[in-house]
């Protein structure tokens, strides 16, 4: 089942991670924007394609979600490296994904279970990467880095709330 179009698209996103992070840290904004756009497009298409061809699986979902988590973690780390977002955010994104992975019991072959806040945080991580990448590729000055940094702190807060909510739900389910 690995040789599906959906998994190929996810693999393309996986391949984009290193070059995109490098392009961000070295100021190659047009390249970063192209790779970021490719990542977003493949992320939007892979799930519907898997469902359309009935190739969706727990393992494919795990591959998709893991690739998303690594993509946003490393591109946010690249943005933190150049002082655009808080350096705490990539660490929290990684920790939140590990928590999500473990409490969803993905190792037992179960599908990953998203929460409303967790899913929206996942989208917001991509948006937060995209804003400075696209802004810089277009040569714009707005929004300023300070605004983006503030947004990263808001995402830190919402990520912490999401992690605490997942922990609370896990503790309730064990009682």
MOPE-V555043 format. One line per field, one symbol per residue. phi: phi as a letter, one per 20 degrees, with the letter a starting at -180 (. if undefined). A space follows every 50 residues. Layout:
phi: ???
//
This chain:
phi: .fedfffffffffgffggfffffffemefffgffffffffffffeffgff ffeldfbfffffgffffgffgfffffffffgemecffffgfffffffffg fffelffeneffdeegfffffgffffffffgfffgffemeddffgffffg fffffffffffffffffffffffee
//
